[in-house]
Amino acid sequence: MSNNEFLRPEAKIRVVIPNPSNDPVGSEKVFYTNFYKDHTDDSPEGSRLSLIKRARPLIETLEEGEWVLDVGAGRQILEKEYLQNYPAPKAKILTFDIADLKSEQLLAEDKENVFHIRGNGARLPFPDESISLAISNMAFDFMPKKARSELFRVTKPGASILFNLHHSSLVSTQNINSIEEHMRKLSRKIFMHGDRQTPKVTSLKKEHKMAGDILIHRDYLKKSKKLSDCEEQVRQTFQRFEIQKVALGQNINGTWWEVDMKKPLSTR
């Protein structure tokens, strides 16, 4: 595609849109595998810092032989930031994501007690009641409904679950319009370079593709109505768990739900 073609309406970004209800392992895997080729992080820094702050006291109480599960961990950016600021825990940290990531893409793989497994949230490959602490930052609400029962199955009775979830404002008209405007500005910059292929043009095209990927994914999220806009919706989603806190987190980069809960001691 030439630089001038970025201004043509028919010049579409070709990506695979995830559709977990139809193909939980196929299209979603392809989407996120491609996504992480161009993205290091996948969430606002504020949401990661909030989750780390809430999880740290619990992680520090765990002993050798216990497991922390990060569901939808992406490239392990949360683990990298945790281990840059705090001592390595006694417990093992297991990161889990559907993307097909190479070892060099993982940001904390070289750290002691951090391990990674690829898989789908609807089928967690762990024994019953084996996880002492489960965390997830801006990922679990993208997963199929069956991920909830799988989470319930693999966590120990009394285990803590700390999640950050997307707020529905992520797919608001204002938010989507701002991405489209950003893409138009990038298109104009690319057009101004003509057909020259310079490092600057390559960088602009990469940024344009990134914005296009995000735009198409958010359109999918809006149509599938996966994201919650009120506390009651969040509580209803996790009604099998003992919910301790549902609160809104917010910074200039976005709004999210902070959900702290426990698996009941008695599951009968």
Rosetta blueprint (number, residue, H / E / L):
1 M L
2 S L
3 N H
4 N H
5 E H
6 F H
7 L H
8 R L
9 P L
10 E L
11 A L
12 K L
13 I L
14 R L
15 V L
16 V L
17 I L
18 P L
19 N L
20 P L
21 S L
22 N L
23 D L
24 P L
25 V L
26 G L
27 S H
28 E H
29 K H
30 V H
31 F H
32 Y H
33 T H
34 N H
35 F H
36 Y H
37 K H
38 D H
39 H L
40 T L
41 D L
42 D L
43 S L
44 P L
45 E H
46 G H
47 S H
48 R H
49 L H
50 S H
51 L H
52 I H
53 K H
54 R H
55 A H
56 R H
57 P H
58 L H
59 I H
60 E L
61 T L
62 L L
63 E L
64 E L
65 G L
66 E L
67 W E
68 V E
69 L E
70 D E
71 V E
72 G L
73 A L
74 G L
75 R L
76 Q L
77 I H
78 L H
79 E H
80 K H
81 E H
82 Y H
83 L H
84 Q H
85 N H
86 Y L
87 P L
88 A L
89 P L
90 K L
91 A L
92 K E
93 I E
94 L E
95 T E
96 F E
97 D E
98 I L
99 A L
100 D L
101 L L
102 K L
103 S H
104 E H
105 Q H
106 L L
107 L L
108 A L
109 E L
110 D L
111 K L
112 E L
113 N L
114 V E
115 F E
116 H E
117 I E
118 R E
119 G L
120 N L
121 G L
122 A L
123 R L
124 L L
125 P L
126 F L
127 P L
128 D L
129 E L
130 S L
131 I E
132 S E
133 L E
134 A E
135 I E
136 S E
137 N E
138 M L
139 A L
140 F H
141 D H
142 F H
143 M L
144 P L
145 K L
146 K H
147 A H
148 R H
149 S H
150 E H
151 L H
152 F H
153 R H
154 V H
155 T E
156 K E
157 P E
158 G E
159 A E
160 S E
161 I E
162 L E
163 F E
164 N E
165 L E
166 H E
167 H E
168 S H
169 S H
170 L H
171 V H
172 S L
173 T H
174 Q H
175 N H
176 I H
177 N H
178 S H
179 I H
180 E H
181 E H
182 H H
183 M H
184 R H
185 K H
186 L H
187 S H
188 R H
189 K H
190 I H
191 F H
192 M H
193 H L
194 G L
195 D L
196 R L
197 Q L
198 T L
199 P H
200 K H
201 V H
202 T H
203 S H
204 L H
205 K H
206 K H
207 E H
208 H H
209 K H
210 M H
211 A H
212 G H
213 D H
214 I H
215 L H
216 I H
217 H H
218 R H
219 D H
220 Y H
221 L H
222 K H
223 K H
224 S H
225 K L
226 K L
227 L L
228 S E
229 D L
230 C L
231 E H
232 E H
233 Q H
234 V H
235 R H
236 Q H
237 T H
238 F L
239 Q L
240 R L
241 F L
242 E E
243 I E
244 Q E
245 K E
246 V E
247 A E
248 L E
249 G E
250 Q E
251 N E
252 I L
253 N L
254 G E
255 T E
256 W E
257 W E
258 E E
259 V E
260 D E
261 M E
262 K E
263 K L
264 P L
265 L L
266 S L
267 T L
268 R L
